[in-house]
Amino acid sequence: MMNLSDNCNDYMMSSSFYAEMPHESKEKMNQPNTMKEMPEAERPYEKCEKMGAEKLTDVELLAVLLRTGSRGENSVSLAWRILYGAEDKGILGLHQFSLERLRKIKGIGRVKAVQISCILELARRLSKASYSEMLSFSQPETIARYYMEDLRHEKQEVMKLLMLNSKARLIGETNISKGTVNSSLITPRELFIEALQKDAVSIVLMHNHPSGDPTPSREDMLTTKRILDAGALIGIELLDHIIIGNNCYISFREEGIL
């Protein structure tokens, strides 16, 4: 198992991943109803100007982006409720919110729901873009980094097919399944039709484990073998099968399975 953070095993062995997340003090939620009533040094905008955005807490950052609160509640209190009020997952919990779910939060209307959704998408694209120049399909770690934010927050297993040309450059990608990765549901025929239409010379399979643990299941192994064998018959090489966990991954090629 290859780790993209300090220690992937810490995540696997901990009783709760979120227990290690920084937790905003609930005392800070005893806030005035408006920003103007807050001491100037505690206002997120002023604090950012004087100390820099890096000094703001997660709640304060979200409050700045929300701009306003709701009736009887300032933006800091509203931001805290979004991050910690329901499931208490903090900033990572934002990835679980759809537009519909956001709008169910008191004080979040259409505009704020869209704002938050767009902020999350921008963060995902920024993370992906930062790894694009390092992407090499001969190096599984760079592939995992590039697709990490696309997959690690998914609630269901999503399998991607990456199609490469003779120079090992990406010429196409597509999602071939969503749900449980099952060898009987993913047919090599449908997968290789996609690859042949793109004139792919080789392919890489990639999917996530919503549990955060990328250890391959029996179905993962069976699916990989079927696709490997089918590819050998038609001349399209399966270069790797990468399983994405929470900031960690497993590469079948690195593990010697392929």
Buried (B, 14 or more C-beta within 10 A) or exposed (E): BBBBEEEBEEBBEEEEBEEEBEEBEEEBBEBBEEBEEBEEEBBBBBBBEEEEEEEBBBBBBBBBBBEBBBEEBBBBBBBBBBBBBEEEBBBBBBBEBEEEEBBEBEBBEEEBBEBBBEBBEEBBEEBBEEBEEEBEBEEBBBBBBBBBBBBBBBEEBBBBBBBBBEEEEBBBBEEBBEEEBBBEEBBBEEBBEBBEEBEBBBBBBBBBBBEBBBEBBEBBBBBBBBBBEBBEEEEBBBBBBBBBBBBBBBBBBBBEBB
